[in-house]
Amino acid sequence: MHLAISRTARLPRAAASVLLALVLAASCLGFGLHSAPAAQADEWRDKQYWLAESGITKAWEVSKGAGVKVAVIDSGVDAEHPDLLGAVAGGYDASGSGRPDGQQGVGIKPEHGTLVATMLAGRGHQPASPSPSASASPAPAPSGAAPDGIVGVAPEAEILSVSTWLGSANPSGKSDQDQIPEAVRWAVDNGAKVINISLGSTTPQWPQSWDAAFLYAEQKDVVIVAAAGNRVGGNIQVGAPATIPGVLTVAGLDRKGAASVDASSQGISIGVAAPAENLLGGLPGGGYAEWAGTSGSTPIVAGVAALIRSKWPSMSAEQVINRIVSTAKDAGAPGKDPLYGFGVLNAEAALKDTVPEAAGNPLGSIAEWIRVHRRGNLATPAPLPTTDVPSAVPTLPEATVPAAEPPSQRDSAIGASVVIGFGVLFVAIAGAAAVQLRRAARNPALPGEDAETGATETVETGPKT
C-alpha cells in the first residue's frame, strides 16, 4: 500500500497534516486485489505457504498466542468475519468517523484492516452443517481436523481493532497527527502487548506530535511492528512510522524468498523480512482476497511476536524483538542490510532457539532519539488525548519524556573537529581528482569508473580499427 506524508510538523497545522495512505499493494502495486470464493481447507490451506515456509507451523508446537492482545491500527476490522469470530476482544475508533468500537471499515481502503487481522489471528471456521444448528457460533474443529478459511500466525491471540481514516479526506476533520498518537495510546492503555501498523509514508520524518505516543508505548513495554512500504507504490525508501527507533520494521519477500522488487522498499531501519507476495486474507462480509505488499508481511511478524509473548509473558519488548531479529536467516549482504534487515523471518527458531539476552533493543530507542534530536523542542511535549478516549486504567507508572539537554562545550569542540576533518578530507579528495584528470588528459585510454557500481569499463577514444 502506498503511504504519502505531505508536510513536516513545523508547518501550520492545517498544512502540516501528515497524509498517510494504506500500504496495500492492491491499489499501488498493480497486483490487484482478487476476490476469492468461500475458502475451503483443502483448496486454500496450501495457499498460506508462509505458515510452513516461515517456520510458523513448527512454532505452534510451542505457542499459538493465547493470552496476548494485539492491536491492529488500521482501517477497522470486521469482527463478524467467520474466521475472526471470538478473536476480536474490543476496539476504538480514532478517526472520529467510524463506529465507536473500531469494527467498521473506514477510509480509502475499508477492507484493509480485516485482511491484516485475519492473517494475524484468523481462527478459520467449520463448514456449514447440512442441518441447521441452534448455536450461532461454529463448533470447535474435530481433533486433528483443519478448519476452512484463514488461520492466522497467532490463531489464539486476541485482536483490538483501532480504526483510523487515512488516504483521503476524513469527514471528522481529524488528521494523522491526531489519529496515530491517539490510536497508539489507546492500544497501550487497553492491554495490547503487540501493535501492528500496516501503514506507512513516503518520508522518513514523522510529526513531533507522534513522539510522546511512541515513547509511551516503549516505556510501557509494548512491541510495535510496522510495514516498510512498497517500492512500486512510491516508497523507494522506508517511511515513518517504520523509521521510528525501536519499531520492528518489516520488509517484503517475493515467492522465491528474495527481496520483492515490487512489494518492498529499503532502508536502514528494516529489522526483518517476511513474505509479501501471493498472500491471502479475509474481506469484510466473509469473503477472501489474494493480495500483496508489506501490509501483509507485517502481521506475519506481529503474529510471531504474539507467539513469543504468550510463551514468555515476562519477556520484555526489547528482548522479544531481539529474539526475532537474532534468529532470522541472514540474506543479501552479510549482516544487517537495507533490504532484509537482520534477515528472513524464522519463526521456529524464534520460539525454540536459545537466544542470549541483548543489552537493549537492537533497533534503537525512541527515548534516546528524542533526547538527542529534539533538543530545545521538548519544553512542552505534544499532548496525548486525555478526554473522550475510553481507556483501561494504566497499570504501570506514567511514562516520562526525557529532558532535552543543551549542547555542551564538548559537543561544540567535537562538532568543530568534525567540520575541520571533513574540510581536510575534501581538499585531499579534490587534489586526487585533479591528479586523475591530468592523468586522463595525458592518457585518454584509462578506464572510467561507474559512479553507481564502482565497476570499470574501457573508454573508447577513437574509431575502432
N, C-alpha and C positions, 0 to 999 in steps of 0.2 A: 504494500500500500504506500501511497505517496504522501509525505508529510511536508508541509511548507510553512516555515516560520517566516513571517513577513517583515517584522520590525524588531529593533532591540528594545530592551526595557527602559532605555534612557529617553525615548521619545515620549511625547504627551500620551496619556493613557488611551485616548481614542485612536491614535495612530500606532500605538505600540502593541496592540493585541497580537499575540503570537498565533498565527493561523496554522493550526495543526490539521493534517488530513490523515485519515486512517491508512495504515501501511498494507493495504490489501492489494495483492497482486492482480486481482480480477480487474480492477479499474485502471491499473497503471502498467502492468507488465505485458499486457496483450495475451495472457494465458487464457483469460475468460473464466467466469465463474459458472461452472457447468452443473445445472441441477441434475440430481440423480433420483431414480425411483426409490421406493422404500428399501432400505438396506437389509439384505439377508446375510446371515453369518457366513454361509458357505461362499457367497458371491463377493462380499466386501471385506471379510477379515484379512484376506491376503493383501488387499489394497492398503491396509495400515502397516506397511512394510517397516516403518520406523520402530514399531514395538519390538520386533526381533532384532533388526539391524543396529539399533542404538542400545541394545542390551537391556531394554525395559522389561521384557518378559522374564528374564533371569533375575532382574532386580525385584520383581514381585515375589520371589521366594523369600525375600527379607521384609518387604514393606509394600503396602498399597495405598499409603497416605492417610490412614484412619486418624481422626482426631485433629487434623490440620485444616485451618481455614485459609483459602487462597482468594484474595480479592482480584477480580478482573475489572480493571479500569478501562472501559471501552465504550461501546455504543449501547450497552444494555444486553441482558441475557434473558432469553425465553425459558423460564423455569418450567414451562409446561411441555417442553420438548420431551418425547418419550425416553430419550437417553439421559435426561437430566432430572427425571422425577426423583425427588428426595435428595438431590445433590445441592440445590441452592438454599443456603441457610439464611438468607436475608439480602438486603441491598439498600441502595440510596441513590437518589438522582442528584448529581452535582450540576446538571445542566440547567435546572430550573424550567425545563420544557418537557420533561418526561413524567412517568409515574413515580410517585414518592419512593417506591421500593426498588427502583432501578431496573425493573424487569420488563421494560418495554423498549424496543429498538428505537433509537433516535439518531438524528444527524444524517449525513450524506450516505452512509453505509449502515443502515439499521441492523442488518443481518450479521455484521462483523463480530459482535460480542458473543453471539451464540456459536459461531464457527470456532472461536477461540476456546470457549468454555467446554464444548464437547470434546475437543482434542485434549484438554487438560484433565477433565474429571468426568467424562462421559461414563455411564454405567451400563450402556446397552439396554435392551428390553427383551422381554419374551414375546414371541409372535402371538398374534391374536388367537384366542382359543375358539374352536369351532362352535362351542356352546357358550353363550354369554355368562359372564361371571358376576357375582354380586359385588365384588371388590373393584374399585376404580383403579387401583394400583396393580401393576403387573406382578405376578407371583415370582418368587425368587427362582433363579435358574437351577435346574437339577444339578446335583454334584457332578462336576466334570463337563457339563454342557456349556458351550459358548452361546451367549445371548446374541440376538440380532442387533444391528445398529452399531454405533460408535462406542468403543471402550477407550477411555482416556488414559493418559500416562499414570495418573493417580486416581483410580476409579473409586477409592473410598474417601477421598478428600471432600471437603465442603467448599462451595463457591459463595463468595459475596459479590453480588453484581453492583458495580458502581457506574452508572450511566453518565456519559459526557457527550456534549454536542460539538463535534469537530468537523472541519472540512467544508462548512457552509455557514451562512449567517444564522446565528442562534436566535430563535424568536424571543427568548427571555432577555437577550442582550448580554448575558454573562460571557466573558471572554475566556480564553485558555488560561490567562493569568489568574483568573478566579477559580476556574473549574479544577485544574490539575492539583494545586495545593489542597483545595477543599477535599477532593477525592482521596488523596493520599492520607490526609489527616483522619478522615472518617474511617478508612480501611484499618489504619493502625489502632484507633480507639475502639474498634469493634472486633478485635481479635485476630485480624489477619496476620499470619506468620510469614506469608509469602504474598507479594503483589506482582501481578502480571500486567505489563503495559505494552501492548502491541500497537503502539503509536510512535510517531517519530516526526522529524522535521528536516529541513534542508540546511540547517545551520547548526554548528556545534554549540552555540551560545544558548543560554536559557535566561528567562527573566529573573531578576533578583527576587521577585515575589515567590519563586519556587524554592529558594534556598532553605527557608525555615522548615518547610514541609518535608523535604528530603532529609534534612538534618534530624527532624523529629523521628522519622522512620528509622534512621541509622541508630539514634540513641535509644530507641525502643526495641532494637534488636530484630528488625524485620528485613527479610531478603527481598530486594526489588530486582525483577528481571525485565529487561526491555529489548525491543526489536532494533536491530541495526539499521533497518530501512532497505529499500530495493533500488538497485542501480538503474534499471530501466524506468523506474518511476521518478527519476531525477535525483535520487540520493546516491551520488557518487561517493561521498564521504558520510560517515556516521553523523547523525544529527541528534540534538537533545530530544528527549531526556537520556538517551543512551550514552551521552558523553559525560554525564554527571558522575564524579568519582564515587566508587563504592557500588554502583549499579552493575549488575551482571548483564552485559550486552551480548546478544545472540546474533551471530551471522548465519547465513543460509548455505545449504549444500544442494547440489543437483542430485539426480537419481544415481549417479555413479560415485557419490561421496566426495566430489570435488567442489570447490567454492563455486556457487552458482553465478553464472555470468549475468543473468537477468534478475535473480531474486535475492541479491545480497550486495550491500555496499561494503566499504572497507574503512578501517580506522584503527588507531592505536588503542582505543577503549574497548575493543572487542575482547570478550573473555573466552567464549567457546562457540563452536559451530554445530548446527543441527540441521536435519532435513528441512528443505524449504520448497520442494517441487513435488507435484503429483500427490498433494495432501487431500485428506477427506475430512469434512466436518459437517455438523448439523446446521440446518436453517430454521429460523422461527416458523412455527406451524407444523413442525415434524418432518420436514424434508431434509435433503442432504445435498452437498455440493462438493465438487473437486475444485481445489484452489491451490495457490502458490504464494510464496512470499515469506519474509522473516516474521510476519504476523503469526504464521503457523509454527515457525521454528521456536518462537518464544514460549508458548505453553508447553511444548515438549520439555524444555529445560526447567520451566517453573514447576512442572509436574514432578520432575526428578528432585527438585529442592523440597517439595512437599513429602516425597518418599523419605528423604533423609531426616526431615524434621519430625516425621512420625516415628521413625526408628530411634532417633536420639533427641527426645524432646528438650533436653537441657543444652544441646549443642548451640553455640552462638551463630548468629547470621554470618559473621565473617569466616567461621570455620566451615559452615555449610558451603559457602562459595568456594573456599579453598579446596574442599573435598571434590567439588565438581570440576574445577579447572585443573587441579593437580593430577586427576585420574584420566583426563582427556587424552586421546591418542594424538600425538604430535603429527601435524600435517603441514605441507608447504615448506617454507624456510625453517630450519631448525630453531626450536624455541618459540617464544611468543612472536607472532607476526600479525600484520594488519588485515589479513584475510581470514585466518582461522583462530586468531587469539592464541590461547594455550593449546588448542587442538580440537578434535572432533569428540563430541559427547560420547561417553562410555558409561551408561547408567549402571551396568552390573558392577563395574569397578568402583564407582562412586558409592555403592551400597555395601560392597563386600571387601574392598581392599583396606589394608592398614595404611592410614594416612597420617603423617606427622603433623602435629599442631602448628599452625602458622602464627607468626608474631602479630599479624594483623590481616586485614582484608587485602588480598593480593591485587585488588582493583582500586585501591585507594580509599580515601575518607573525605566525605563532603565537609566534615567539621574542619579538617586541616586545610582544605581548599578555601573555605570561607575565611579562615584566619589569615591566609596568605594573600588572597586575591581580592577580598572585599575591604581592604584597608581604608579606614575613614568612611565606609559606607554602612556601618552596622550600628550606628548610634540609635537608630530607630528601625529595628528589623521589620520586614514585611509582616503585617499582622495575619494570623491564622483565623479562620472563622470561629466565632465564639457563640453565635446565636443562630437559631433556626437550623442547626445541624445536629440531629439526634445521634448521640454517640454513647457508647458504653463508658462507664467511669474508668479512667485510666488506672491501671494497677501499678505503674511504675512512676518514679519521680518525674516531674515536668522536665522536658528537655531544655537545655540552656544553650544559647548561641555563644560560641567562643568570642572573646573580646578581640577586636581588631587592634593590632599592635602597630604603632608608628614606626617608620623606618629608623633603624639605628645608625650610628656613625659607621659601624662595621659594615652594614648593608651598603652605605654610600661608598665606602672605600672599595668594597668588593665590586660594586657596580662600575666605579671608575676604572678599576684594573681590567674588568672585562671589556669595557669600551676601548681602552688603550690597546689591550691584547688583540682585539679584532681589527683595530686600525693597523697594527703592525702586520697582522696576517694578510689583510687586504693589500697592503703595499707589496708584500712578498709575492702574493699571487699575481698581482698586476705586473710586477717585474718579470716573473717567469713567463707570463703570457706574451709580453713584449719580445722576450728572447725567442719564444716559439714562433712568433710571427716573422721575426727576422730570419730564422732558420728556414721557415716555409718559403719566404721570398727567394732565398738563395737556392732552395731545393724543392720545387713545387711537387715532386713525386712522393713526398712524405705522406703517410696515411692520415686521413682526417678522422676525428673521434665523434661518434654518435652521441649527442648530448643526452639522449634518453636512456641508452643502454650501456654506454661506455665501450661498445664494440667498435672495432676499427674497420675501415674499408679503404680500398685503394682509390685515390682520386685521379681520374683521367685528366691529363693536362694537354692533350693534343689529339689529333686524329689517329685512329688505330691503323696499324700497318698490316 
